[in-house]
């Protein structure tokens, strides 16, 4: 049977409909996941086409998954961060949704406070247990969409839930039907999809979800959860670890349109951002992130990283205010007392800092030589240098001009006698055995002593 694919606009042979394989023993993919060894990456050389959706966006799990790995946020902190997210995402809603817990009185107060702000974006969604009373709670609040956990690997179905695949599918379908009955869009969290039997369980299950969706006249969203960070973005990787393969399969064998496909990754193998970008490239509109990547174990995909990846892929920020990333970092440091590793891209204190004198010399001549982009314009973070025994005259001069905002005729070169005298004092400390960087306060003290009339204040 031939039909026209509205996405490719080509005649295609109707896809094979996969049936549930209700096995007696779990498929744990022991050839890949021996547990006693590092997980293996297998290739079958099957490549699927890149298929970037017309619209891509970011969703946020800071107040759900991001709260499961740190002390809970207060209501005010949630409201403050939600306001910052709204400004960062801009009027076009590139940060499309943010999900919340609704279990406790505090959770519901936070939802109410954020709803009262009246923002169109990020849309507030929830994550609930698969219980009738939870659906009613979401409906009473007035939320249009909620996440529902539907674990899909045999690790979870057999080992945690003590069910067969058929029993798990029946249970999940009953729960999702309740969401449809309440008029709520279900967002099905396919937990542990990178260890799941993709064509033996995932595709047959999602096909049944699509049938329920068509009957109810309500869309269903599919969140592909790389719970353990096993996903791999490389072309030609075999399932279940292939990010392109997972998205292609859901798109073509379960008829899930791109706008309803969302990737949720973890960073256990340093592939969180690469996998999220791959999800966009191969047909998922949504990537789920958290602020600063804070989440279970090694964390989620950092939201600020995907903001910059969006701008790289699209060639525009589409209304996002990227300087808010720095405000968010400052909020975590000063209000939440969260220690951001200094070399963390875009938000760490040292992400655009140079320690080498030769690099500082380049920065003085033209910041573009050693700065990844105009960090002052894009992030409100001018490039900085740290001062040690390797900084040289150029590094000291650069620090001095930046720290004191010297402009025009006030700017000092590395040949200025003041810079040379400061270097002597700094070098003397390292000759005496010092190993740490010079602090701003120490440098201020040196310059106030060398030229008190100019720098004492």
C-alpha positions in Angstrom: 0.0 0.0 0.0 1.4 3.4 -1.0 0.7 6.7 0.8 2.2 10.1 0.6 4.3 11.1 3.6 3.4 14.6 4.5 6.9 15.2 6.0 9.0 14.0 3.0 6.2 14.7 0.4 7.1 11.4 -1.2 5.2 8.2 -1.9 6.2 5.6 0.6 5.3 2.0 1.2 3.1 1.7 4.2 5.3 0.8 7.1 5.2 -2.6 8.8 3.3 -2.6 12.0 5.3 -4.2 14.8 3.5 -6.5 17.4 4.3 -6.9 21.0 6.9 -9.6 21.7 5.8 -10.8 25.1 8.9 -12.8 26.0 9.2 -15.0 29.0 12.7 -13.9 29.9 13.9 -10.3 29.9 16.2 -9.1 27.2 18.9 -7.3 29.1 21.3 -6.8 26.1 24.1 -8.5 28.0 26.4 -8.3 24.9 26.3 -4.5 25.4 25.6 -4.1 29.1 27.7 -6.7 31.0 27.7 -4.4 34.0 31.2 -5.6 35.0 32.7 -3.9 32.0 32.2 -0.5 30.3 29.0 -0.6 28.1 29.9 -1.4 24.5 28.9 0.6 21.4 27.8 -1.7 18.6 27.4 -0.7 14.9 25.2 -2.2 12.3 25.9 0.5 9.7 22.3 1.3 9.2 21.9 5.0 8.7 18.8 7.1 8.8 18.3 10.5 7.2 18.7 13.7 9.1 15.4 15.3 9.4 15.6 18.6 11.3 12.0 19.7 12.2 10.7 23.0 11.0 10.3 24.1 14.6 12.6 23.1 17.4 12.4 24.1 21.1 13.6 23.5 24.6 11.6 22.2 27.6 12.7 22.5 31.2 12.8 20.0 34.1 14.6 22.2 36.7 11.7 22.0 39.1 11.2 18.2 38.6 14.2 16.2 37.7 16.5 19.0 38.7 15.1 19.0 42.3 15.7 15.3 42.8 19.5 15.8 43.1 19.7 18.9 45.4 17.9 20.4 48.3 14.4 21.5 47.2 13.9 25.0 46.0 11.7 27.3 48.1 8.6 28.7 46.5 10.3 32.1 46.0 13.3 30.5 44.4 11.1 28.6 42.0 9.3 31.8 41.1 12.5 33.7 40.6 14.0 31.1 38.4 10.8 30.7 36.4 10.8 34.4 35.7 14.4 34.2 34.5 13.6 31.3 32.3 10.7 33.3 30.7 13.1 36.2 30.0 15.7 33.8 28.6 13.3 32.0 26.3 11.9 35.2 24.9 8.5 36.0 23.4 8.7 33.2 20.8 8.8 30.5 23.5 12.0 28.8 22.5 11.9 27.6 26.1 8.5 26.1 25.6 7.5 24.3 28.8 8.6 23.8 32.4 7.5 20.9 34.5 6.6 20.9 38.1 5.8 18.5 40.9 2.3 18.9 42.5 2.5 16.5 45.4 2.9 18.8 48.3 1.3 22.1 49.5 4.6 23.8 48.7 4.6 22.3 45.2 1.1 23.5 44.5 1.9 27.0 45.9 4.8 27.3 43.5 2.6 26.3 40.6 0.0 28.8 41.6 2.6 31.6 42.0 4.0 30.9 38.6 0.6 30.6 36.9 -0.4 33.9 38.4 2.4 35.6 36.4 0.4 35.0 33.3 3.3 34.0 31.1 2.5 32.3 27.8 6.0 30.6 27.9 7.3 28.5 29.4 3.9 26.7 29.7 3.6 25.0 33.1 3.2 21.3 33.0 3.4 18.6 35.7 4.7 15.2 36.5 2.5 12.8 38.4 2.1 9.3 39.7 -0.2 7.0 37.7 -3.1 7.4 40.1 -6.7 8.6 39.6 -6.4 11.2 42.4 -3.3 12.7 40.8 -5.1 13.2 37.5 -8.0 15.0 39.3 -5.5 17.2 41.1 -3.9 18.3 37.8 -7.3 18.9 36.3 -8.4 21.0 39.3 -5.3 23.2 38.9 -6.1 23.8 35.3 -2.9 22.2 33.8 -3.2 21.1 30.2 -0.4 18.5 30.1 1.2 16.1 32.5 4.1 13.6 32.4 3.4 10.0 33.2 6.1 7.4 33.9 6.0 4.4 31.5 9.2 2.5 32.0 10.0 0.6 28.9 13.1 -1.6 29.4 13.0 -5.1 30.6 15.3 -4.0 33.5 12.3 -2.0 34.8 9.4 -4.2 33.6 10.8 -7.5 34.9 13.2 -6.5 37.6 11.4 -3.5 39.3 7.8 -3.9 38.4 7.7 -7.8 38.4 5.5 -7.8 35.3 5.6 -9.2 31.8 5.7 -6.8 28.8 2.0 -7.5 28.2 1.1 -6.7 31.7 3.1 -3.6 31.7 1.6 -2.4 28.5 -2.0 -3.0 29.7 -1.2 -1.1 32.9 0.2 1.8 31.1 -2.6 2.0 28.6 -5.1 2.1 31.4 -3.3 4.9 33.1 -3.0 7.0 29.9 -6.7 6.4 29.2 -7.4 8.1 32.4 -5.5 11.2 31.3 -7.5 11.3 28.1 -10.8 10.9 30.1 -9.8 14.0 32.1 -9.0 15.9 28.9 -5.3 16.1 29.7 -2.5 15.7 27.2 -0.4 12.8 28.4 3.4 13.1 28.1 4.6 9.5 28.3 8.1 9.3 29.8 9.6 6.2 28.2 12.1 5.6 30.9 15.3 3.7 30.1 14.6 3.7 26.3 18.3 3.0 25.5 18.1 -0.4 27.2 14.6 -1.3 25.8 13.6 -3.8 23.1 12.7 -1.1 20.6 10.8 -3.1 18.1 9.6 -5.8 20.5 8.1 -3.4 23.0 8.6 0.3 22.4 7.1 0.6 18.9 4.1 -1.7 19.6 3.4 0.2 22.8 3.6 3.7 21.2 1.4 2.4 18.3 -1.3 1.6 20.9 -0.8 5.1 22.5 -1.4 6.6 19.0 -4.6 4.6 18.7 -5.9 5.9 22.0 -4.9 9.4 21.0 -6.8 9.3 17.8 -9.9 7.9 19.6 -9.8 10.7 22.2 -9.0 13.5 19.8 -6.1 14.5 22.1 -2.4 14.4 21.2 0.1 12.3 23.1 3.6 13.4 23.6 6.5 11.0 23.7 9.5 11.8 25.9 12.4 9.5 25.0 14.2 9.1 28.3 17.9 8.2 28.1 17.8 7.5 31.8 21.3 6.1 32.2 23.0 8.3 29.5 23.7 5.3 27.3 22.5 7.1 24.1 25.0 7.5 21.3 24.7 10.1 18.5 27.0 8.6 15.9 25.6 7.4 12.5 25.4 3.7 12.1 25.1 2.7 15.7 22.8 -0.2 16.5 19.8 0.0 18.6 19.0 0.3 21.5 21.8 2.9 21.9 21.3 4.8 18.7 19.7 8.2 19.2 19.1 8.7 15.4 17.6 5.2 15.2 15.2 5.7 18.1 13.9 8.9 16.7 13.6 7.6 13.2 11.7 4.5 14.4 9.2 6.5 16.5 8.7 8.9 13.6 8.3 6.3 10.8 7.0 3.2 12.5 4.8 4.8 15.2 3.7 7.9 13.2 4.7 10.3 16.0 5.1 13.7 14.5 8.2 15.7 15.3 6.4 18.3 17.5 5.4 15.5 19.8 8.8 13.9 20.1 11.0 15.1 23.0 14.5 13.9 24.1 15.4 13.7 27.7 19.1 12.8 28.2 21.6 12.4 31.0 25.3 13.0 30.9 26.8 9.9 32.4 29.1 9.4 29.4 29.7 13.1 28.5 27.3 12.8 25.6 24.3 14.7 27.0 24.6 17.8 24.8 25.7 15.8 21.7 22.7 13.4 22.0 20.3 16.3 22.4 21.6 18.0 19.3 21.4 14.7 17.5 17.7 14.5 18.6 17.0 17.8 16.9 18.9 16.8 13.8 17.1 13.6 13.3 13.5 14.7 13.9 12.6 15.5 17.5 11.3 19.0 18.1 11.8 19.1 21.8 14.9 18.6 24.0 14.4 18.4 27.8 16.9 20.2 29.9 17.6 21.6 33.4 19.3 24.8 34.5 23.1 24.2 34.8 22.4 20.6 33.9 21.6 19.8 37.6 19.9 16.5 37.8 20.2 12.8 38.7 23.8 11.5 39.0 25.9 13.3 36.4 23.0 15.6 35.6 20.6 16.4 32.7 21.4 18.3 29.5 22.2 21.9 30.5 19.5 24.3 29.4 21.9 27.1 28.8 24.0 24.8 26.5 21.0 24.1 24.3 20.2 27.8 24.1 23.6 28.4 22.5 23.3 25.2 20.4 19.9 26.5 19.1 21.5 29.8 18.1 24.3 27.9 16.4 22.0 25.7 14.4 19.4 28.3 13.5 21.8 31.3 13.0 19.6 33.4 15.3 18.4 33.5 18.9 14.8 34.0 17.8 14.2 36.5 20.5 16.0 34.7 23.4 17.9 37.0 25.7 21.2 35.1 26.2 22.5 37.6 28.8 20.0 36.1 31.2 22.3 33.0 31.4 24.7 35.1 33.4 21.9 36.3 35.7 20.9 32.7 36.3 24.5 31.7 37.1 24.7 34.7 39.5 21.4 33.6 41.2 22.7 30.1 41.8 26.0 31.4 43.2 24.7 34.2 45.4 21.1 33.3 46.3 21.3 29.5 46.3 25.0 29.3 47.3 25.5 26.7 44.7 29.1 26.1 43.7 29.4 26.1 39.9 32.7 24.4 38.7 34.7 27.3 37.5 35.4 25.9 34.0 31.8 25.1 33.2 31.0 26.5 29.8 29.1 29.8 29.7 28.4 29.9 33.5 31.6 29.1 35.3 33.8 31.9 36.6 36.7 30.7 34.5 34.9 29.7 31.3 36.4 32.7 29.4 39.4 33.3 31.5 43.0 32.9 30.3 45.9 32.1 32.5 48.7 32.2 29.9 50.6 35.4 29.3 50.8 34.7 25.5 47.0 34.4 25.4 46.6 37.6 27.4 48.8 39.4 24.9 46.5 38.2 22.2 43.4 39.4 24.1 44.9 42.9 24.4 45.5 43.0 20.7 42.1 41.5 19.7 39.8 39.6 22.1 38.6 37.5 19.1 41.9 35.7 19.0 41.3 33.8 22.2 37.6 34.3 23.1 35.1 31.8 21.8 32.7 34.6 20.8 31.9 38.1 22.0 31.0 36.9 25.5 30.5 40.5 26.6 27.7 41.1 24.1 26.1 37.6 24.2 26.5 36.8 27.9 27.4 40.1 29.5 30.7 38.4 30.5 33.8 40.2 29.2 36.9 37.9 28.9 39.1 37.9 31.9 42.6 36.8 32.9 43.9 35.2 36.0 47.2 36.3 37.4 50.0 34.0 38.4 53.7 33.5 37.6 52.7 32.6 34.0 50.6 35.6 33.2 53.4 37.9 32.0 53.3 41.6 31.6 50.5 41.3 29.1 48.3 39.4 31.5 48.8 42.0 34.3 48.1 44.9 32.0 44.9 43.2 30.7 43.7 42.5 34.3 44.5 46.1 35.3 42.6 47.7 32.4 39.6 45.4 32.7 39.3 45.5 36.5 39.5 49.3 36.7 37.6 49.9 33.5 40.4 52.0 32.1 39.6 53.6 28.7 41.2 55.9 26.2 44.4 57.6 27.4 44.1 55.7 30.7 44.7 52.3 29.2 48.1 50.9 30.2 50.2 48.7 28.0 52.4 45.9 29.0 55.4 48.2 28.7 54.2 50.7 31.3 56.6 50.9 34.3 53.7 50.4 36.7 53.0 47.0 35.1 56.6 46.0 35.3 56.9 46.9 39.0 53.7 44.9 39.7 55.2 41.9 37.9 58.3 42.1 40.1 56.1 41.9 43.3 54.0 39.1 41.9 57.0 37.0 40.7 58.6 37.4 44.1 55.7 35.6 45.8 56.1 32.7 43.4 59.8 32.5 43.8 59.1 32.3 47.5 57.0 29.1 47.0 53.5 30.4 46.2 51.4 28.0 44.0 47.9 29.6 44.0 46.5 32.3 41.7 46.5 35.9 42.8 43.1 37.1 44.1 41.6 40.4 42.9 42.0 41.7 46.4 45.7 41.0 46.5 46.2 42.7 43.1 44.2 45.7 44.2 46.5 46.0 47.3 49.6 45.9 45.1 48.3 48.6 42.8 47.1 50.8 45.6 50.6 50.6 47.1 52.3 51.3 43.8 50.1 54.3 42.8 48.0 55.2 45.8 46.6 58.4 44.3 45.1 56.5 41.4 44.2 53.1 42.8 43.7 53.4 46.6 39.9 53.7 46.3 
